[in-house]
Amino acid sequence: MSKNNNGDKDIKDLREWQSKQYSPGNFIGTGRVPRPLLGLAKFPIILVGIGIFFLFLSLLSAFKKEWPFLIISIIFSIIFLYGGIIRFINRKK
């Protein structure tokens, strides 16, 4: 019986999604940022460290000629370094 109820709920969820799939912002989740990510904003040195780590990974992937991983790791390193530096600057103001 419980399998049937789960199936009915799945079909109901699917029909709801089909009727509202073009409604912007309908299925965005709770909108809450997970706690570990909130803690990163408080410690910009961690953001800079993660950025340096991704930069190191991009150098390793450049030597191995793994281009997709190189591009992704460079993008992540820029994002983390930029976020850490901006938070350092805003913290000193």
Secondary structure, DSSP 4 states (H G I P E B T S, - for coil): -HHHHHHHHHHHHHHHHHHHTTSTTTT-TT-PPPHHHHHHHH-HHHHHHHHHHHHHHHHHHHHHT-HHHHHHHHHHHHHHHHHHHHHHHHHH-
